């Protein structure tokens, strides 16, 4: 019997991962031949028990099904997807839960919930990898997809159009890809989009020639890895020396080289939920452009796509909105931090002339000058003032920046990091100075009113630190990305700012 969805009891057992029930029902129908079994293992919409087990994340059961019902491996559902293709679209199955942060903290307190969660994720990962390796070996139907037509001739000028013969070949190529019997995107392309590195590694290990396959837009695995920012897969393909030389010269159906593809983004790229900060995101894009540029053949750097744009021009056009967002975000952040830095500098400057305990009325020397904590107060107050003024100058240099694309790659992120560094140091020194002041007041038996006021002054400083400190790790993360670019490794660990005057262009050779 089937329900209204066309599912048998065996199908339902596979859907909910009931292994014992599945084995019991499978034994009942084991006497049927392949055609007879199809009634029990396939739903009315062509979805099989293998599809359902993979969709339901029951990979152990899916592996058992693939072993016992091998004819289901190559079968497609209503969307034309095999089991391996569905598995290639599920990156969460191949991600291990990180054993750090709150998990380690939970472990230290003997939390069994976190340990159970980590072990479950590890088991899911192992099952998914084992299933993927088996399906890659058995599901060979996608080997019939078409390889890329070689369009490696770069177009570096604006004159002339595609010849009639070439245009007919491209039209025929697109027609072939769109025909009904086309197998669609291969598991390799789908796994590259989703970031399933394990599936990509297994496919390229068993079928190295699959690296030449393309999707319906004429993009190979390198184009797709670049578009979807799959850095691990990019490095994996980059290590294949011989195919890499051919892949870097391929052009997709829109005339885009691999460097053009950096400017192409997925639809959710500017999602507010995923965006750490427009400036950081633009910096990562610029660094990614430089990374791809290193492997792009030199004669393709000026290649124009079908929109008559070079890779650099296409990148600038595609990221113009992001640049405007980054510009406004940097201005707002710099203005807000400048106000805080000026406030801290004002307080530190005033505190230098209103020392704890007050001055001696006859000599003008501070009463508590011989106390050890008075030295602590003096040094930290001076440092707080110095750091605050330095951060003010740094943030002002950001506000006066021309905000060019190249400025977002190195200059502006470095300035922002330096400004935040000095601002946090200023806040820290101010808190130490306040602490020394309170101790000196208690030691000199000052009134509790003054002591309470100084203690309460910790609150806004602490709130500021808690509010802005999460931004600092993001700055450090993006700065570390700079050090991975070969020609930037010489930059020192502390990104000092170079203050430059306005450049005056003149023909006078005596002008310095």
VEXVOKE-876674 format. One record per residue (C-alpha): x, y, z; residue number from 1; residue in three letters. Coordinates in pm, 1 decimal, always signed. Each point is the difference from the previous one (the first is absolute). Layout:
         u         v         w  seq  type
         X         Y         Z  NUM   ALA
...
# end
This chain:
         u         v         w  seq  type
      +0.0      +0.0      +0.0    1   UNK
    +105.8    +359.4     -70.3    2   UNK
     -96.6    +323.8    +168.3    3   UNK
    -121.1    +312.7    -181.5    4   UNK
    +360.8     +90.6     -92.0    5   UNK
     +56.6    -335.0    -164.9    6   UNK
    +226.2    -126.9    +281.5    7   UNK
      +9.0    -357.4    +120.5    8   UNK
     +86.5    -105.4    +354.6    9   UNK
    +352.6     -86.1    -118.5   10   UNK
     +37.9    +351.8    -139.8   11   UNK
    -118.4    +153.3    +328.8   12   UNK
    +248.8    -207.2    +196.0   13   UNK
    +280.9    +135.4    -219.4   14   UNK
    -131.1    +353.2     +41.1   15   UNK
     +14.7      -6.3    +378.9   16   UNK
    +316.6    -208.5     +28.4   17   UNK
    -167.6    -296.8    +171.1   18   UNK
    +269.5    -255.2     -82.6   19   UNK
    -153.8    -301.9    +176.3   20   UNK
    -339.7     +58.3    -157.4   21   UNK
    +161.6     +53.3    -339.7   22   UNK
    +192.2    -327.8     +24.0   23   UNK
    -318.8    -184.9    +102.8   24   UNK
    -206.1    +140.4    -288.4   25   UNK
    +286.5     -40.0    -249.2   26   UNK
     +13.7    -370.3     +83.1   27   UNK
    -371.2     -28.5     -80.7   28   UNK
     +44.0    +133.8    -353.6   29   UNK
    +339.2    -155.2     -68.4   30   UNK
    -153.4    -260.6    -229.8   31   UNK
    -104.8    +249.4    -266.5   32   UNK
    +210.5     +72.8    -302.9   33   UNK
    +125.3    +350.4     -87.5   34   UNK
    -320.2    +105.3    -175.0   35   UNK
    -216.6    -133.1    +278.8   36   UNK
    +204.2    +175.4    +267.9   37   UNK
     -52.4    +334.4    -168.8   38   UNK
    -352.0     +23.3    +144.6   39   UNK
    +138.3     -12.7    +354.7   40   UNK
    +320.2    +204.2     -35.7   41   UNK
    -125.9    +292.4    -210.4   42   UNK
    -259.2    +263.9     +74.8   43   UNK
    -247.0    +120.8    -260.9   44   UNK
    +217.1    +310.2     -70.7   45   UNK
    +303.2    -219.2     -88.7   46   UNK
    +172.1     +56.6    +333.9   47   UNK
    +162.6    -326.8    +112.8   48   UNK
     +86.5    -124.8    +347.5   49   UNK
    +364.1     +90.9     -72.8   50   UNK
     -97.7    +360.0     -77.0   51   UNK
    -212.7     +18.5    +313.9   52   UNK
    +264.2    -148.7    +229.8   53   UNK
    +254.9    +256.4    -124.8   54   UNK
    -244.9    +289.1     +32.3   55   UNK
     -84.4    -112.9    +354.7   56   UNK
    +373.3     -17.8     +91.7   57   UNK
     -16.9    -372.5     +78.6   58   UNK
    +328.0     -75.7    -174.1   59   UNK
     +65.1    -337.0    +164.9   60   UNK
    -334.6    -126.2    -127.1   61   UNK
     +62.5    +162.9    -339.0   62   UNK
    +329.0    -190.0     -25.7   63   UNK
    -181.3    -325.8     +77.2   64   UNK
    -263.4     +80.9    -264.3   65   UNK
    +268.0     +78.5    -259.9   66   UNK
    +164.8    -337.0     +70.3   67   UNK
    -320.9    -205.4     -17.5   68   UNK
    -182.6    +194.5    -272.9   69   UNK
    +277.0     +96.4    -242.8   70   UNK
    -248.8     +74.3    -277.8   71   UNK
    -119.1    +303.3    +199.6   72   UNK
    +340.4    +173.0     -10.8   73   UNK
     -46.0    +137.3    -351.5   74   UNK
    -373.4     +68.9     +24.3   75   UNK
    -117.2    +361.7      +0.1   76   UNK
    -280.3    +172.4    +182.8   77   UNK
    -248.2    +244.8    -151.8   78   UNK
    +269.8    +268.5     -10.9   79   UNK
    +244.1    -223.9    -187.8   80   UNK
    +226.1     -47.0    +302.8   81   UNK
    +174.8    -323.8     +94.5   82   UNK
     +89.4     -88.8    +357.3   83   UNK
    +356.7    +122.0     -45.3   84   UNK
    -121.5    +332.1    -136.6   85   UNK
    -226.2     +47.1    +301.4   86   UNK
    +286.9     -83.8    +233.8   87   UNK
    +218.9    +252.9    -183.6   88   UNK
    -251.4    +274.2     +83.5   89   UNK
     +21.7     -58.8    +376.2   90   UNK
    +315.5    +167.4    +138.0   91   UNK
    -121.2     -19.2    +361.3   92   UNK
     +50.4    -377.5      -1.4   93   UNK
    +373.4     +43.8     -60.5   94   UNK
     +66.3    +261.6    +268.4   95   UNK
    +141.5    -110.3    +331.7   96   UNK
    -117.0    +184.9    +309.5   97   UNK
    +300.8    +206.8    +121.7   98   UNK
    +129.1    -112.0    +337.3   99   UNK
     +86.4    +342.1    +129.9  100   UNK
    -147.8    +298.8    +174.6  101   UNK
    -318.2     -82.4    +184.8  102   UNK
     +40.6    -372.9     -67.4  103   UNK
    +328.1     -19.1    +187.9  104   UNK
    -153.3    +209.7    +275.7  105   UNK
    -294.2    -236.4     +20.2  106   UNK
    +231.8    -299.2      +9.0  107   UNK
    +190.1    +146.4    +291.8  108   UNK
    -327.0      -2.3    +193.4  109   UNK
     -80.5    -353.8    -108.2  110   UNK
    -284.5     +89.8    -234.5  111   UNK
    -121.8    -319.5    -165.2  112   UNK
    -227.5    +195.6    -237.8  113   UNK
    +287.0    +163.0    -186.2  114   UNK
    +202.2    -321.2     -10.4  115   UNK
    -297.3    -187.1    -140.9  116   UNK
     -52.7    +270.8    -262.7  117   UNK
    +363.4     -14.0    -110.4  118   UNK
      +2.9    -379.9     -18.4  119   UNK
    -322.8      +0.2    -199.7  120   UNK
    +142.5    +249.5    -248.8  121   UNK
    +318.7    -206.8     -35.1  122   UNK
    -199.6    -314.6     -66.0  123   UNK
    -211.3    +184.1    -257.1  124   UNK
    +315.9    +123.1    -171.4  125   UNK
    +154.9    -348.2     -12.0  126   UNK
    -318.8    -152.2    -140.3  127   UNK
     -31.3    +272.9    -263.2  128   UNK
    +362.2     -43.7    -114.0  129   UNK
     -37.3    -378.6     -19.2  130   UNK
    -323.1     +30.2    -198.9  131   UNK
    +152.3    +261.7    -231.4  132   UNK
    +300.5    -218.8     -81.2  133   UNK
    -225.5    -294.5     -82.0  134   UNK
    -237.3    +201.6    -218.1  135   UNK
    +286.8    +165.6    -188.3  136   UNK
    +131.3    -345.4     -92.7  137   UNK
    -341.2    -132.7    -105.6  138   UNK
    -185.4    +299.7    -144.7  139   UNK
    +170.6     +46.5    -336.4  140   UNK
    -296.1    +130.5    -198.1  141   UNK
    +132.7    +358.1     +17.9  142   UNK
    +315.2     -95.3    -192.7  143   UNK
    -197.9     +58.6    -321.2  144   UNK
     -20.4    +377.1     +55.6  145   UNK
    +168.8    +225.6    -247.4  146   UNK
    +349.0    +143.9     +25.1  147   UNK
     +67.1    +364.8     -58.8  148   UNK
     +39.4    +134.8    -350.9  149   UNK
    +339.2    +168.2     -14.0  150   UNK
     -59.9    +375.4     -27.4  151   UNK
    +345.9     +85.7    +129.3  152   UNK
     +68.5    +283.9    -241.3  153   UNK
      -3.6    +321.6    +205.7  154   UNK
    -170.6    +310.9    -128.7  155   UNK
    +202.3    +304.3    +104.4  156   UNK
    -141.4    +263.7    -235.4  157   UNK
    -343.9    +140.1     -75.9  158   UNK
      +5.2     -51.4    -376.2  159   UNK
    -161.8    -288.3    -182.6  160   UNK
    -266.6    -246.1     +98.7  161   UNK
     -15.6    -377.1     +11.5  162   UNK
      +8.2    -153.7    -343.6  163   UNK
    -299.8    -177.8    -142.5  164   UNK
    +151.8    -346.2     +33.6  165   UNK
    +106.1     +62.3    +360.6  166   UNK
    -340.9    +141.1     +89.6  167   UNK
    -169.5    -307.9    -148.7  168   UNK
    +229.9    -230.6    +197.5  169   UNK
     -80.8    +177.7    +326.0  170   UNK
    -374.0      -5.5     -79.2  171   UNK
     +19.4    -371.9     -78.5  172   UNK
    +193.7     -56.8    +320.6  173   UNK
    -266.5    +176.4    +207.6  174   UNK
    -273.9    -189.5    -181.6  175   UNK
    +167.3    -330.4     +83.2  176   UNK
     +15.3     +94.1    +365.2  177   UNK
    -366.5     +98.4      +9.5  178   UNK
    -141.1    -310.9    -161.1  179   UNK
    -229.0    -220.5    +201.8  180   UNK
    +238.1    -293.6     +26.8  181   UNK
    +270.3    +221.5    +153.9  182   UNK
    +104.4    -125.8    +340.5  183   UNK
     +22.2    +345.5    +157.0  184   UNK
    +267.2    +100.4    +245.7  185   UNK
    +237.9    -272.4    +105.6  186   UNK
     +60.2     -95.5    +364.9  187   UNK
    +341.5    +163.8     -34.7  188   UNK
    -153.1    +337.6     -86.9  189   UNK
    -268.7     -33.6    +267.9  190   UNK
    +253.6    -102.0    +264.6  191   UNK
    +219.2    +295.3     -96.5  192   UNK
    -291.1    +242.1     +37.7  193   UNK
     -90.0    -145.5    +339.7  194   UNK
    +358.1     -29.0    +123.8  195   UNK
      -3.1    -377.6     +48.3  196   UNK
    +375.7     -44.0     -22.4  197   UNK
     -11.1    -373.7     +73.8  198   UNK
    -216.8     -72.8    -303.7  199   UNK
    +215.2    +217.4    -225.5  200   UNK
    +317.1    -175.7    +117.7  201   UNK
    -147.4    -343.7     -55.0  202   UNK
    -130.1     +80.1    -348.7  203   UNK
    +327.2    +154.6    -113.6  204   UNK
    +193.4    -292.2    +145.0  205   UNK
    -205.7    -264.4    -181.4  206   UNK
     -81.1    +203.1    -313.7  207   UNK
    +265.1    +271.4     -57.6  208   UNK
    -150.4     +69.4    -341.5  209   UNK
    -317.4    +127.0    +171.5  210   UNK
    +179.6    +326.9     +69.8  211   UNK
     -66.7     +91.9    -364.4  212   UNK
    -380.1     -24.3     +35.4  213   UNK
    -210.9    +314.5      -6.6  214   UNK
    -344.7    +113.5    +108.8  215   UNK
    -280.4    +138.3    -216.4  216   UNK
    +166.1    +344.4      -4.8  217   UNK
    +330.1    -131.2    -132.1  218   UNK
    +180.0     +32.8    +335.3  219   UNK
    +250.7    -259.8    +114.5  220   UNK
     +76.4     -96.5    +358.2  221   UNK
    +251.8    +283.6     +32.7  222   UNK
    -257.3    +261.3    -105.9  223   UNK
    -250.9    -140.2    +249.2  224   UNK
    +250.9     -19.0    +288.2  225   UNK
     +96.0    +363.3     -58.8  226   UNK
    -358.9    +123.8     -25.7  227   UNK
    -114.2    -175.2    +318.0  228   UNK
    +321.6     +87.4    +189.7  229   UNK
     +92.6    -363.9     +67.2  230   UNK
    +363.9     +61.0     +90.3  231   UNK
     +81.2    -360.3     +95.3  232   UNK
    -128.7    -133.8    -330.5  233   UNK
    +183.3    +278.8    -183.2  234   UNK
    +327.3    -106.7    +162.2  235   UNK
     -79.0    -365.9     -71.9  236   UNK
     -46.4     +64.8    -372.3  237   UNK
    +296.6    +236.4      +0.8  238   UNK
    +220.4    -289.3    +109.4  239   UNK
     -85.6    -190.8    -319.7  240   UNK
    +272.3    +158.0    -214.3  241   UNK
     -84.2    -132.1    -346.8  242   UNK
    -382.2     +47.0      +9.5  243   UNK
     +46.5    +334.8    +172.0  244   UNK
    +183.4    +140.3    -302.0  245   UNK
    -299.7     -82.5    -218.7  246   UNK
    -269.4    +104.4    +246.6  247   UNK
    +147.0    +347.5     +45.6  248   UNK
     -38.8     +62.8    -374.2  249   UNK
    -366.3    -103.0     -20.0  250   UNK
    -276.5    +254.2     -61.8  251   UNK
    -364.2     -52.3     +94.2  252   UNK
    -306.5     +62.7    -213.2  253   UNK
      -0.9    +373.4     +82.7  254   UNK
    +363.5     +44.3     -99.1  255   UNK
    +121.4     +18.7    +360.0  256   UNK
    +346.3    -120.3     +93.2  257   UNK
     +74.5    -135.6    +346.4  258   UNK
    +101.0    +352.7    +107.2  259   UNK
    -334.4    +137.4    -119.6  260   UNK
    -169.7    -259.7    +220.3  261   UNK
    +129.2    +174.5    +314.6  262   UNK
    -248.6    +278.3     -73.1  263   UNK
    -290.3    -244.7     -25.5  264   UNK
    -170.4     -64.2    +333.2  265   UNK
    -269.3    -229.7    +125.6  266   UNK
    -335.2    +161.1     +73.6  267   UNK
     +33.9      -6.3    +380.5  268   UNK
    +348.5    +153.9      -1.3  269   UNK
    -113.0    +330.4    +152.7  270   UNK
    -233.8    -158.4    +253.5  271   UNK
     -13.3    +208.5    +319.4  272   UNK
      +2.2    -312.9    +215.0  273   UNK
    +333.0    -118.4    -145.1  274   UNK
    +178.2    +330.1     -48.1  275   UNK
    +260.4     +76.8    +266.6  276   UNK
     +59.4    +346.9    -138.1  277   UNK
      -2.9    +146.9    -351.9  278   UNK
    +359.9    +118.5     +25.1  279   UNK
    +123.9    -343.2    +110.3  280   UNK
    -203.7    -167.4    -271.8  281   UNK
    +139.6    +229.1    -268.8  282   UNK
    +352.8     -62.1    +126.6  283   UNK
     -52.0    -375.2     -25.2  284   UNK
    -128.0     +46.9    -354.9  285   UNK
    +307.5    +201.3     -95.4  286   UNK
    +232.2    -257.8    +153.5  287   UNK
    -190.0    -277.2    -180.7  288   UNK
     +44.1    +191.8    -326.2  289   UNK
    +376.6     +16.1     +57.9  290   UNK
      +6.9    -369.3     +86.2  291   UNK
    -171.3     -99.5    -324.5  292   UNK
    +207.0    +249.2    -198.3  293   UNK
    +316.1    -189.5     +99.2  294   UNK
    -113.2    -311.1    -190.0  295   UNK
    -156.1    +183.0    -296.5  296   UNK
    +211.9      -1.4    -319.2  297   UNK
    +141.1    +345.0     -67.7  298   UNK
    -159.3     +23.6    -344.9  299   UNK
    -345.4     -44.9    +160.5  300   UNK
     +32.4    +297.8    +235.9  301   UNK
    -132.4    +238.8    -266.6  302   UNK
    -250.9    -244.9    -147.3  303   UNK
    -348.0    +148.2     -53.3  304   UNK
    -318.8    -194.2     +59.6  305   UNK
    -322.1     +32.6    -199.9  306   UNK
     -76.3    +324.0    +189.2  307   UNK
    +324.7    +153.2    -135.5  308   UNK
    +145.7     +12.9    +352.3  309   UNK
    +338.3    -117.2    +119.1  310   UNK
     +22.3    -199.4    +322.7  311   UNK
     +98.5    +307.4    +199.5  312   UNK
    -275.6    +211.2    -153.2  313   UNK
    -256.0    -272.7     +61.9  314   UNK
    +115.7     -31.6    +361.1  315   UNK
     -33.1    +375.3     +58.3  316   UNK
    -347.4      +5.3    -156.7  317   UNK
    -118.7    -300.4    +201.5  318   UNK
    +132.4    +137.6    +331.0  319   UNK
    -101.4    +365.1     -35.5  320   UNK
    -295.2     -47.3    +237.4  321   UNK
    +216.8    -181.2    +251.3  322   UNK
    +256.4    +279.4     -19.4  323   UNK
    -266.2    +261.3     +80.2  324   UNK
    -118.5    -207.1    +296.7  325   UNK
    +357.7     -44.1    +121.6  326   UNK
     +65.7    +373.0     -37.1  327   UNK
    -303.9     +97.4    +206.8  328   UNK
     +75.3    -267.1    +260.5  329   UNK
    +360.4    +114.5     +39.0  330   UNK
    -105.8    +363.0     +31.1  331   UNK
    -261.8     -78.4    +262.0  332   UNK
    +239.0    -219.9    +198.2  333   UNK
    +285.2    +251.8     -17.9  334   UNK
    -225.4    +289.1    +104.0  335   UNK
    -142.5    -191.0    +296.8  336   UNK
    +340.5    -116.3    +118.3  337   UNK
    +144.1    +348.7     -43.8  338   UNK
    -262.4    +140.3    +237.0  339   UNK
     +85.5    -265.1    +259.3  340   UNK
    +374.4     +58.9     -42.0  341   UNK
     -41.2    +376.9     +41.3  342   UNK
    -208.3     -56.0    +313.3  343   UNK
    +265.9    -228.0    +147.8  344   UNK
    +274.0    +250.5     -88.7  345   UNK
    -198.5    +278.8    +167.3  346   UNK
     -48.8    -200.2    +319.2  347   UNK
    +365.5    -109.1      +6.6  348   UNK
    +118.4    +357.7     -54.8  349   UNK
    -224.8    +132.5    +277.3  350   UNK
    +108.2    -278.0    +237.9  351   UNK
    +364.3    +102.6     -43.9  352   UNK
     -75.7    +338.1    +163.3  353   UNK
    -237.2    -130.5    +268.2  354   UNK
    +224.0    -262.8    +156.2  355   UNK
    -130.6    -222.5    +282.5  356   UNK
     +44.6    +157.2    +343.4  357   UNK
     +48.4    +345.9    -149.0  358   UNK
    +315.6    +218.8      +8.3  359   UNK
    +180.5    +141.1    +299.0  360   UNK
    -134.6    +354.6     +53.6  361   UNK
    +341.6    +146.6     +74.2  362   UNK
    +225.3    -183.9    -249.9  363   UNK
    -248.7    -119.3    -264.8  364   UNK
    +151.7    -349.0      +8.0  365   UNK
    -260.1    -283.0     +11.6  366   UNK
     -57.7    -126.7    +350.5  367   UNK
     +19.3    -367.2    -100.4  368   UNK
    +301.7     +36.4    -228.4  369   UNK
    +205.7    -247.7    +204.8  370   UNK
    -261.1    -276.3     -14.7  371   UNK
     +71.6    -292.0    -242.5  372   UNK
    -347.5     +10.9    -152.0  373   UNK
     +44.4    +368.7     -82.3  374   UNK
    +269.5     -99.0    -248.5  375   UNK
    -237.9    -259.2    -145.0  376   UNK
    -269.8    +265.6     -35.1  377   UNK
    +237.3    +247.2    -166.0  378   UNK
    +144.2    -246.5    -252.0  379   UNK
    -333.9    -156.1     -99.1  380   UNK
    -170.7    +339.3     -27.2  381   UNK
    +272.3    +130.2    -232.7  382   UNK
     -12.0    -318.9    -207.1  383   UNK
    -379.5     +19.6     -20.2  384   UNK
     +21.3    +357.7    -127.7  385   UNK
    +271.8     -91.6    -252.2  386   UNK
    -181.4    -304.7    -132.5  387   UNK
    -331.2    +188.5     -24.0  388   UNK
    +152.6    +284.4    -200.9  389   UNK
    +176.0    -248.7    -229.7  390   UNK
    -325.6    -181.8     -66.4  391   UNK
    -173.0    +332.8     -72.6  392   UNK
    +261.4     +84.1    -263.4  393   UNK
     -33.9    -349.0    -147.1  394   UNK
    -378.2     +15.9     -29.4  395   UNK
     +21.7    +349.1    -150.1  396   UNK
    +236.6    -136.1    -265.7  397   UNK
    -269.1    -258.7     -85.7  398   UNK
    -264.5    +271.4     -35.3  399   UNK
    +221.7    +196.8    -238.3  400   UNK
     +83.1    -304.3    -213.7  401   UNK
    -108.4      -2.2    -368.0  402   UNK
    -146.9    -351.8     +51.9  403   UNK
    +140.1    -149.2    -318.4  404   UNK
     -25.1    -373.7     -58.3  405   UNK
    +369.9     -51.0     +61.5  406   UNK
     -29.8    +185.2    +332.4  407   UNK
    -236.2    -269.3    +129.5  408   UNK
    +259.9    -267.9     -64.9  409   UNK
    +274.3    +119.3    +237.5  410   UNK
     -12.4    +362.6    +110.2  411   UNK
    -346.9     +37.8    +149.7  412   UNK
     -11.5    -336.6    +183.0  413   UNK
    +347.0     +67.7    +146.0  414   UNK
    -101.1    +347.6    +112.3  415   UNK
    -320.4    -131.0    +152.7  416   UNK
    +189.5    -270.8    +186.8  417   UNK
    +258.6    +248.3    +128.7  418   UNK
    -272.8    +238.9    +107.0  419   UNK
    -185.6    -269.2    +190.9  420   UNK
    +322.7    -126.0    +154.8  421   UNK
     +91.4    +339.7    +141.0  422   UNK
    -359.9     +63.9    +105.2  423   UNK
     -16.4    -325.2    +197.3  424   UNK
    +339.1     +71.3    +154.6  425   UNK
    -125.2    +344.2     +96.7  426   UNK
    -309.6    -149.6    +162.3  427   UNK
    +213.7    -254.9    +185.8  428   UNK
    +240.3    +265.7    +127.2  429   UNK
    -291.6    +215.8    +114.3  430   UNK
    -146.8    -289.0    +198.6  431   UNK
    +336.7     -64.1    +165.5  432   UNK
     +28.6    +372.1     +79.9  433   UNK
    -348.8      -4.1    +154.9  434   UNK
     +90.5    -304.3    +205.8  435   UNK
    +317.5    +167.7    +128.4  436   UNK
    -200.7    +312.9     +83.1  437   UNK
    -252.9    -194.7    +207.2  438   UNK
    +277.2    -176.1    +192.1  439   UNK
    +171.7    +333.7     +68.5  440   UNK
    -326.9    +152.9    +119.6  441   UNK
     -68.0    -289.2    +235.3  442   UNK
    +356.5     +21.9    +128.3  443   UNK
     -32.2    +374.7     +63.6  444   UNK
    -341.7     -50.8    +164.9  445   UNK
    -192.8    +206.7    -250.2  446   UNK
    -377.3     +19.4     +21.2  447   UNK
    -193.1    -299.2    -130.4  448   UNK
    -190.9    +229.9    -232.8  449   UNK
    +309.4     +63.2    -212.1  450   UNK
     +97.3    -365.4     +12.8  451   UNK
    -347.3    -104.2    -117.6  452   UNK
      +7.4    +250.0    -287.0  453   UNK
    +333.5    -131.1    -122.9  454   UNK
    -122.8    -358.8     +30.1  455   UNK
    -317.1     +79.4    -197.0  456   UNK
    +217.6    +150.2    -275.9  457   UNK
    +110.9    -356.1     -80.9  458   UNK
    -347.7     -82.2    -132.4  459   UNK
      -4.6    +196.0    -329.7  460   UNK
    +359.0     -98.7     -72.2  461   UNK
     -82.6    -366.3     +57.0  462   UNK
    -312.5     +20.2    -215.8  463   UNK
    +200.9    +154.7    -281.0  464   UNK
    +261.9    -275.0     +21.2  465   UNK
    -263.4    -274.5      -7.5  466   UNK
    -183.0    +163.8    -291.7  467   UNK
    +296.7     +56.4    -228.6  468   UNK
    +234.5    -282.8     +93.6  469   UNK
    -178.1    -260.9    -224.1  470   UNK
     +98.6    +215.9    -298.5  471   UNK
    +368.4     -28.5     +84.5  472   UNK
     +29.2    -377.5     -67.0  473   UNK
    -160.7     +60.2    -340.0  474   UNK
    +267.9    +256.4     -75.0  475   UNK
    +270.6    -243.3    +107.7  476   UNK
    -151.4    -274.1    -216.6  477   UNK
      -6.0    +216.2    -311.6  478   UNK
    +350.2    +124.7     +69.4  479   UNK
    +125.1    -358.3     +20.0  480   UNK
    -141.9     -55.3    -348.4  481   UNK
    +240.5    +265.1    -124.9  482   UNK
    +297.7    -200.9    +119.8  483   UNK
    -104.4    -296.5    -219.0  484   UNK
     +60.1    +202.4    -317.2  485   UNK
    +363.5     -64.3    -104.1  486   UNK
     +97.2    +360.1     -72.1  487   UNK
    -145.7    +127.7    +331.4  488   UNK
    +184.4    -236.7    +235.2  489   UNK
    +266.7    +261.9     +65.7  490   UNK
    -252.5    +222.6    +183.9  491   UNK
     +85.8      +9.1    +373.1  492   UNK
    -232.9    -140.8    +260.6  493   UNK
    -108.9    +348.6    +115.0  494   UNK
    -138.1    +194.8    -295.4  495   UNK
    +140.6    +348.3     +62.4  496   UNK
    -156.8    +284.0    -188.4  497   UNK
    +195.9    +205.1    -250.5  498   UNK
    -122.4    +357.5     +12.3  499   UNK
     +29.5    +153.1    -346.6  500   UNK
     -35.2    +358.3    -104.1  501   UNK
    -182.9     +99.5    -311.9  502   UNK
    +212.7     -83.6    -302.2  503   UNK
     +72.1    +298.9    -221.3  504   UNK
     +73.3     -82.1    -362.1  505   UNK
    +237.3    +247.1    -161.6  506   UNK
    +246.0     +15.9    -284.0  507   UNK
    +255.0    +186.0    +211.8  508   UNK
    +290.0    -240.6     +51.1  509   UNK
    +123.1    +205.9    +297.2  510   UNK
    -326.4     -47.0    +190.8  511   UNK
     +57.2    -264.5    +272.2  512   UNK
# end
